[in-house]
Amino acid sequence: MLTTLNAIAPIFLIIITGNLLKRVRLVPDDMWPVVEHICFYILMPFLIIRTLARADLGAIPITNFAIAITGGVIGMALLLLLLQPVTARRFGISGPTFTSIFQGATRFHGFMALAIVGSLYGDEGVALSGIAIGVMVPLINILNVAVLTIFGEAEAKPDWTTVILKIASNPLIVACIIGFALNITGVPDFIYGAIDIIGDGGLGLALLAVGAGLSIGQAMETKMLVAVGVLMRLLGMPLLVVLLCWIVGLDGLARTIAIITGAVPTASSSYVMARQMGGDAALMANIMTVQVLFAAVTLPLFVFIAENL
């Protein structure tokens, strides 16, 4: 367990550094969106392309891996949808509030997952994370857009053609497609070298951006709802993935990456979706922040469990 903590600790130290950099304004506030934009559209996609382009995909149990990670998302989504009428009737949880709890439980922080996996397990781990992103991002976005459309309070409902096109043009999805294509066709060394250099710049910068995005001063508002959002994502989801890994017989590094994917906090894009589609944006921001803080405890625990099952 101590070895796991020592491996994870630098990740959260970088996140804390990002938050401190924003607080002391060493980096101007208007620069952080630019940093996130560069990470999302350039650095992380190049990291995925680099790892998938020369990964030994034949050695990866892709089917069982996909079942474990997508089964976790679908299982959590079904549970929350079944509970929604009960929570609305007994506890007065509104539709917009439910959407934030739903996003907090089902979405995952791709930047953080890639950074942690890359730090702990190198290119083989990042290749598996790339596959997880390629499989989960379309599913998660479709589920959450549907829930926000049904339960949110936005007057303008999204055009599903636009939604599908947006998912298809997601830089991380495009990177997965390019990476798989290059894995089949091959890539010249000089091109791979350029991709490698660009991709190497992503992990640390992405974690600094995660820290800068935390709103710690508001994190303790709506305590009970935030607690539900934290427990569902940081404990419920990884436990569900552990169960599914056991059912399908997934083991080794693939199992570890699947569990880490289930154990990382929700995506930072959840707040933007909540604000644009009539969700409870304030609650979403609080859930995101507290999840990142508590993940410093829960994530090492689940990494230890994954490695010692």
C-alpha positions as CSV (number, residue, x, y, z in Angstrom):
1,M,0.0,0.0,0.0
2,L,2.9,2.4,0.8
3,T,4.3,1.8,-2.7
4,T,1.0,2.7,-4.2
5,L,0.7,5.9,-2.1
6,N,4.2,6.9,-3.1
7,A,3.4,6.4,-6.8
8,I,0.1,8.3,-6.6
9,A,1.3,11.2,-4.3
10,P,3.1,13.1,-7.1
11,I,-0.1,13.2,-9.1
12,F,-2.0,15.0,-6.4
13,L,1.0,17.2,-5.6
14,I,0.9,18.5,-9.2
15,I,-2.9,19.1,-8.9
16,I,-2.4,21.0,-5.6
17,T,0.4,23.0,-7.4
18,G,-2.0,23.9,-10.2
19,N,-4.5,25.2,-7.6
20,L,-1.9,27.2,-5.8
21,L,-0.7,28.7,-9.1
22,K,-4.2,29.9,-9.8
23,R,-4.6,31.3,-6.3
24,V,-1.4,33.3,-6.3
25,R,-2.1,34.4,-9.9
26,L,1.3,33.5,-11.1
27,V,-0.5,32.3,-14.1
28,P,-3.2,34.8,-15.1
29,D,-6.8,33.5,-14.9
30,D,-7.5,33.9,-18.5
31,M,-4.6,31.6,-19.4
32,W,-6.0,28.5,-17.8
33,P,-8.7,28.0,-20.4
34,V,-6.0,28.2,-23.0
35,V,-4.0,25.5,-21.1
36,E,-7.0,23.3,-21.0
37,H,-7.6,23.9,-24.7
38,I,-4.1,22.9,-25.6
39,C,-4.2,19.8,-23.5
40,F,-7.6,18.7,-24.9
41,Y,-7.0,19.5,-28.5
42,I,-3.2,18.8,-29.0
43,L,-1.2,17.3,-26.2
44,M,-3.5,14.5,-25.0
45,P,-4.6,13.4,-28.5
46,F,-0.9,13.2,-29.5
47,L,-0.2,11.1,-26.4
48,I,-3.0,8.7,-27.4
49,I,-1.8,8.5,-31.0
50,R,1.8,7.8,-29.9
51,T,0.8,4.9,-27.6
52,L,-1.8,3.3,-29.9
53,A,0.3,3.6,-33.0
54,R,2.9,1.0,-31.8
55,A,0.9,-0.8,-29.1
56,D,0.7,-4.6,-29.2
57,L,-3.1,-4.6,-29.5
58,G,-3.2,-8.3,-30.0
59,A,-2.1,-8.8,-26.4
60,I,-5.0,-6.7,-25.0
61,P,-8.2,-8.5,-24.0
62,I,-10.3,-5.8,-25.6
63,T,-13.7,-7.5,-25.4
64,N,-13.6,-8.2,-21.7
65,F,-12.0,-4.9,-21.0
66,A,-14.8,-3.0,-22.9
67,I,-17.5,-5.1,-21.1
68,A,-16.1,-4.2,-17.7
69,I,-15.8,-0.4,-18.3
70,T,-19.0,0.1,-20.3
71,G,-20.9,-2.3,-18.0
72,G,-20.0,-0.1,-15.0
73,V,-21.3,3.0,-16.7
74,I,-24.5,1.4,-17.9
75,G,-25.1,-0.3,-14.5
76,M,-24.7,3.0,-12.6
77,A,-26.9,4.8,-15.1
78,L,-29.7,2.3,-14.8
79,L,-29.5,2.4,-11.0
80,L,-29.7,6.1,-10.9
81,L,-32.6,6.3,-13.4
82,L,-34.5,3.7,-11.3
83,L,-34.0,5.7,-8.1
84,Q,-34.9,9.1,-9.7
85,P,-38.7,8.9,-9.1
86,V,-38.1,7.8,-5.5
87,T,-35.6,10.5,-4.7
88,A,-37.8,13.1,-6.4
89,R,-40.8,12.1,-4.4
90,R,-39.3,11.4,-1.0
91,F,-36.4,14.0,-0.9
92,G,-37.6,16.6,-3.4
93,I,-34.6,16.3,-5.6
94,S,-35.3,18.3,-8.7
95,G,-34.6,17.3,-12.3
96,P,-31.6,19.6,-12.7
97,T,-30.1,18.4,-9.4
98,F,-30.5,14.8,-10.5
99,T,-28.6,15.6,-13.8
100,S,-25.6,16.8,-11.8
101,I,-25.6,13.7,-9.6
102,F,-26.0,11.6,-12.7
103,Q,-23.0,13.3,-14.5
104,G,-21.0,13.1,-11.3
105,A,-21.5,9.3,-11.1
106,T,-21.2,8.3,-14.8
107,R,-18.6,10.6,-16.4
108,F,-14.8,10.2,-15.9
109,H,-11.9,12.6,-16.0
110,G,-10.0,11.5,-19.1
111,F,-7.0,13.9,-18.4
112,M,-6.6,12.6,-14.9
113,A,-6.9,8.9,-15.9
114,L,-4.3,9.3,-18.7
115,A,-1.9,11.2,-16.4
116,I,-2.2,8.6,-13.6
117,V,-1.9,5.6,-15.8
118,G,0.9,7.1,-17.8
119,S,2.8,7.9,-14.7
120,L,2.3,4.4,-13.1
121,Y,2.2,2.0,-16.1
122,G,3.8,3.8,-19.1
123,D,2.8,3.3,-22.7
124,E,1.0,0.0,-22.2
125,G,-1.2,1.6,-19.6
126,V,-1.9,4.6,-21.8
127,A,-2.8,2.4,-24.7
128,L,-5.5,0.7,-22.5
129,S,-6.7,4.2,-21.4
130,G,-6.9,5.2,-25.0
131,I,-9.1,2.2,-25.7
132,A,-11.2,3.1,-22.7
133,I,-11.7,6.7,-24.0
134,G,-12.6,5.5,-27.4
135,V,-15.2,3.1,-26.0
136,M,-16.6,5.2,-23.2
137,V,-16.7,8.8,-24.4
138,P,-19.5,8.2,-27.0
139,L,-21.6,6.1,-24.6
140,I,-21.2,8.6,-21.7
141,N,-22.0,11.6,-23.8
142,I,-25.1,10.1,-25.3
143,L,-26.4,9.0,-21.8
144,N,-25.7,12.4,-20.2
145,V,-27.1,14.5,-23.1
146,A,-30.3,12.3,-23.0
147,V,-30.6,12.8,-19.2
148,L,-30.0,16.5,-19.4
149,T,-32.5,16.8,-22.2
150,I,-35.2,15.0,-20.2
151,F,-34.5,16.4,-16.7
152,G,-32.7,19.7,-17.3
153,E,-34.4,23.1,-17.5
154,A,-32.8,24.4,-20.7
155,E,-35.4,25.9,-23.0
156,A,-33.6,24.9,-26.2
157,K,-33.1,21.2,-26.5
158,P,-30.1,19.9,-28.4
159,D,-30.3,18.7,-32.0
160,W,-29.2,15.0,-31.8
161,T,-27.4,15.3,-35.2
162,T,-25.3,18.0,-33.7
163,V,-24.6,16.0,-30.6
164,I,-23.5,13.0,-32.6
165,L,-21.2,15.1,-34.8
166,K,-19.7,16.7,-31.7
167,I,-19.0,13.3,-30.2
168,A,-17.5,12.1,-33.5
169,S,-15.2,15.1,-33.7
170,N,-14.0,14.9,-30.1
171,P,-10.2,15.2,-30.3
172,L,-9.7,12.2,-28.0
173,I,-12.0,10.0,-30.2
174,V,-10.3,11.2,-33.3
175,A,-6.9,10.4,-31.7
176,C,-8.0,6.9,-31.0
177,I,-9.1,6.4,-34.6
178,I,-5.8,7.8,-35.9
179,G,-3.8,5.7,-33.5
180,F,-5.6,2.5,-34.5
181,A,-5.1,3.3,-38.2
182,L,-1.4,3.9,-37.7
183,N,-1.1,0.7,-35.7
184,I,-2.3,-1.1,-38.9
185,T,-0.5,0.9,-41.5
186,G,2.7,1.7,-39.6
187,V,4.3,5.1,-39.0
188,P,7.7,6.3,-40.1
189,D,10.2,6.9,-37.3
190,F,10.6,10.6,-38.0
191,I,6.9,11.2,-37.7
192,Y,6.6,9.0,-34.6
193,G,9.4,11.0,-33.1
194,A,7.6,14.3,-33.6
195,I,4.3,12.8,-32.1
196,D,6.3,11.4,-29.2
197,I,7.8,14.8,-28.3
198,I,4.4,16.6,-28.4
199,G,2.6,13.8,-26.5
200,D,5.2,13.9,-23.7
201,G,4.2,17.4,-22.8
202,G,0.6,16.6,-21.9
203,L,0.5,14.8,-18.5
204,G,1.9,17.4,-16.2
205,L,0.2,20.3,-17.8
206,A,-3.2,18.5,-17.7
207,L,-2.9,17.9,-14.0
208,L,-2.0,21.5,-13.4
209,A,-5.2,22.4,-15.2
210,V,-7.2,20.0,-13.1
211,G,-5.9,21.8,-10.0
212,A,-6.6,25.2,-11.4
213,G,-10.2,24.2,-12.0
214,L,-11.0,23.4,-8.4
215,S,-13.4,25.7,-6.5
216,I,-12.5,24.7,-2.9
217,G,-14.1,27.7,-1.3
218,Q,-17.6,26.6,-2.5
219,A,-17.0,22.8,-2.1
220,M,-18.9,22.4,1.1
221,E,-22.2,23.9,-0.1
222,T,-25.1,21.4,-0.4
223,K,-23.2,18.9,1.7
224,M,-25.6,15.9,1.5
225,L,-26.0,16.1,-2.3
226,V,-22.2,16.5,-2.8
227,A,-21.7,13.4,-0.5
228,V,-24.0,11.3,-2.7
229,G,-22.1,12.5,-5.8
230,V,-18.8,11.6,-4.2
231,L,-19.8,8.2,-2.9
232,M,-21.5,7.1,-6.2
233,R,-18.4,7.9,-8.3
234,L,-15.5,7.2,-6.0
235,L,-16.8,4.1,-4.3
236,G,-19.8,2.8,-6.1
237,M,-18.4,2.9,-9.7
238,P,-15.1,1.3,-9.0
239,L,-16.7,-1.4,-6.9
240,L,-19.1,-2.1,-9.8
241,V,-16.1,-2.3,-12.2
242,V,-14.3,-4.7,-9.8
243,L,-17.4,-7.0,-9.8
244,L,-17.6,-6.9,-13.6
245,C,-13.9,-7.7,-13.9
246,W,-14.4,-10.7,-11.7
247,I,-17.5,-11.8,-13.7
248,V,-15.7,-11.6,-17.1
249,G,-12.4,-12.9,-15.8
250,L,-10.4,-9.8,-16.6
251,D,-7.1,-9.7,-14.8
252,G,-3.6,-8.2,-15.0
253,L,-2.9,-4.6,-16.2
254,A,-6.2,-4.5,-18.1
255,R,-8.1,-5.0,-14.9
256,T,-6.1,-2.4,-13.1
257,I,-6.7,0.2,-15.8
258,A,-10.4,-0.6,-15.9
259,I,-10.7,0.0,-12.1
260,I,-8.7,3.2,-12.3
261,T,-11.0,4.4,-15.1
262,G,-13.9,3.7,-12.7
263,A,-12.2,5.3,-9.7
264,V,-11.1,8.7,-11.1
265,P,-13.3,11.8,-10.5
266,T,-15.9,13.0,-13.0
267,A,-15.0,15.0,-16.1
268,S,-14.3,18.8,-15.8
269,S,-16.6,19.2,-18.9
270,S,-19.6,18.2,-16.6
271,Y,-19.8,21.8,-15.4
272,V,-20.0,23.2,-18.9
273,M,-22.7,20.7,-19.9
274,A,-24.7,21.5,-16.7
275,R,-24.6,25.2,-17.4
276,Q,-25.5,24.9,-21.1
277,M,-28.2,22.3,-20.8
278,G,-30.2,23.4,-17.7
279,G,-28.5,21.3,-15.0
280,D,-27.5,22.4,-11.5
281,A,-24.2,24.0,-12.4
282,A,-23.3,25.1,-8.9
283,L,-23.9,21.6,-7.5
284,M,-21.9,20.1,-10.4
285,A,-18.9,22.4,-9.6
286,N,-19.1,21.3,-5.9
287,I,-19.3,17.6,-6.7
288,M,-16.3,17.9,-9.1
289,T,-14.1,19.7,-6.5
290,V,-14.9,17.3,-3.6
291,Q,-14.4,14.3,-5.8
292,V,-10.9,15.4,-6.7
293,L,-10.0,16.0,-3.1
294,F,-11.4,12.7,-1.8
295,A,-9.8,10.8,-4.8
296,A,-6.5,11.4,-3.1
297,V,-7.6,8.8,-0.5
298,T,-9.9,6.5,-2.6
299,L,-7.8,6.2,-5.7
300,P,-4.7,4.8,-4.1
301,L,-7.0,2.3,-2.3
302,F,-8.5,1.0,-5.5
303,V,-5.1,0.9,-7.3
304,F,-3.9,-1.3,-4.4
305,I,-7.0,-3.5,-4.7
306,A,-6.6,-3.8,-8.4
307,E,-3.0,-4.8,-8.2
308,N,-3.6,-7.3,-5.4
309,L,-6.9,-9.1,-6.3
